[in-house]
Amino acid sequence: MMKGNKPSVLVVEDDVPIRNLITTTLEMEKYKFDTAENGNQAIMLAAANNPDIILMDLGLPDIDGIEVIRKIRTWSVAPIIVISARSDEKDKVAALDVGADDYLTKPFSVTELSARLRATTRRIQYIMHADNTNESVFKNGNLEIDYSAGVVKVSGEEVHLMPLEYSLLCLLAQNIGKVLTYRFILEKVWQNGITSDISSLRVYMASLRKKLEKDKEHSAYIQTHIGVGYRMVSAEDIS
């Protein structure tokens, strides 16, 4: 994963002025980056260079960005920030469902792009910190988190989580039994989260629960407190 203070970035954008705006921002803030002008090139560079963060346009000339994300997610867990002119909620949900971590709508400001990159960098560092400082294995019934290896298992079977899903799970596990408010989760995991991110949080929490649940018993580990937030329930309290 990330070496040093700045992550490596793959920029996937076919619009030259927008690509230049993004790369200029990255240069000013001293990020290392590669660029791809279409989906096939993006898949090739993602596989070859294993970037820490991917900035992904959806309207690519050869393959739709949603399909590119789906393909990259078959081997990579690098955070993906979508940058797209598609502003409908269904487009955002579709991108998040296939594995995107964040969604930035065009037109966007350089300040907002920089903030999203900083937030994603902090999330990467949060995961690395959790892995380095929690050497024990967390167990809650059939749920197991090996912090040192960054591996999650349910009933002995490994569950493959995206970085943001893993961060959510670790946060809940480290506060087992406590109700964590939407705001608290957004500030800890998204970093500088805003109210509009609650819809994204719900999508990711639903995805996390789907991956964890093998039956109704396991799905009860993460409990929704409507209008408030989420709580991880101890297996001992599940009747």
Secondary structure, 3 states (H helix, E strand, C coil): CCCCCCCEEEEECCCHHHHHHHHHHHHHCCCEEEEECCHHHHHHHHHHHCCCEEEECCCCCCCCHHHHHHHHCCCCCCCEEEEECCCCHHHHHHHHHHCCCEEEECCCCHHHHHHHHHHHHHHHHHHHHHHHHCCCEEEECCEEEECCCCEEEECCEEECCCHHHHHHHHHHHHCCCCEEEHHHHHHHHHCCCCHHHHHHHHHHHHHHHHHHCCCHHHHCCEEEECCCEEEECCHHHCC
